Each structure stands twice: as structure tokens, then as C-alpha cells.
């Protein structure tokens, strides 16, 4: 059997893994929102997620016989700090915005990644990058400020939107750091550094605001970490089996999962402006992804 005949099968396998990843991340987001409604503070949720990820990641690193500290420790620590900042912002957005809108705003990160690639990695300016930025900004305006087009439509909370965009920017910075680190560090070590930094930071800042979770809250906190790990493992296997561009396009099914979970679990229905603005944001991201 030739390599060409195996390629469609590999792409199909990659797509399936990406669908599992998207579902894992969508369920993680729903668990974050659910446990926050039970009175668990933001930083406690971050700490719980980091604890679960730290244990699983440590086992994975040791299984491979690698040093948990890596070699480029300054960059690894920077990735952990930036990732922790982005996670706090993303979780705040999930707690204070409808699930679909919070997920859509997170998908502004391709625009920020493209800009950072131009500024930091000296990548060439392509028409697809410019189109990605224009579509993303237009979609953001339509979704966040629908009053510009219809006076009767309510706007999303400005603080929550700002924090969500900071989370998307932080994700983009973390992605650029990972691209630099992936040339010299094993992926498991890069993943391990995130909870290694996030756990002590979140616990230190949490201080005496800790809330003892009841049984249901404890299960939800555990599920936040478990679903995150499922999402990350699905993403890793998807990229291993298929081409990055074609496979990553399937990650946008997470938005559909978020809409469905928001509707079924939280009785949230996105407005027409969210559909239009979100469509523009996704189009911008896909243009940049497919062109690359």
C-alpha cells in the first residue's frame, strides 16, 4: 500500500482526534462555568485544573525518561507564566459571559498570533494575514457592539470582553513561545511547565479566599482537569496523524459544542449578532490557517 493511499486514512484519524479534542475543551469550559455557579472562586478553579494537569504531565515526562526541568528554563518559565495569565483570563470570561460568546472571543488568538509572528518572528506579510486581521476585527465589533447596527441589541459586558481578549492575546504569546521551544524541547516538558507555574501562582494569590468544595463541586473541579487533558491529548494525536492546517480546521467544531452546551445546560441562546460576528471571526482564522 502506497503512502498516498494511506494519507486520506491518516487525515480521517487526525480529524477524529481533533473532534475529541474540541469536545474535551468544550466540556472543560462548561465545567468551569458550572463550578463557578456553585461559589468556587476563579483562582481555586485554576489551581485545581493545574494540580490535575501537573500530576498527569509529570507521569508522562517521567515515562519518557526526560528531565522535568528541560534545558531552556527561562523560556519554559515564561511560557508557564504567560499561559497562567491567559488561563485566568479565559476562565473569567467563561464565568461572566455566555459559553458561546466566551469561546468565540478566545478564537481571536489567530489574529494576535499573526501579528506577533510579523513583529517577533519577522514573518512575511501575506494577504491572508491582512484579511484575517480585518475579518477578525470586524467580527469583534459586530458581536461586541451590535448597537452600532441595531439600537435595540444589548452589548456584552465591556470588562468581560476586555479580559477575554487579554486571554486570547496571552494564548497567542504562549503559542509563539511554544513554537520557539518546540525546536529544542520535548512537548511533554513544555506542557509540564504550565501547571508547574500555574499551581503555586494561583494558590499564592488565592490566599484565604479558598472555599471548601462539596462533593459535586469536587467532581466538577476534577472534571475540569480531566477534560482539559483529554483536549490536549486529542490535539497532540490529531497533529501527529494529519497535516496541521487541515486538521486544525476541525478544532472550530468546539464553537458548535459550546453553543449546544450553552443551550442545553445554561439555557443560553446566541443572538443573531453573535452568529454574524462569530462567523466573521472564524472566517478570518480559517483564511489564515488554510493559507499557511
ABEGO torsion letter per residue (X at the ends): XBAAAAAAAAAAAAAAAAAAAAAAAAAAAAAAAAAAAAGBBAAAAAAAAAAAAAAAAAAAAAAAGBBAAEABAAAAAAAAAAAAAAAAAAAAAAAABBAAAAAAAAAAAAAAAAAAAAAAAGBBBBAAAAAAAAAAAAAAAAAABAAAABAABBBBBAAAAAAAAAAAAAAAAAAAAAAAAAAABBAAAAAAAAAAAAAAAAAAAAEAABBBBBAAAAAAAAAAAAAAAAAAAAAAAAAAABBAAAAAAAAAAAAAAAAAAAAAAAGBBBBAAAAAAAAAAAAAAAAAAAAX
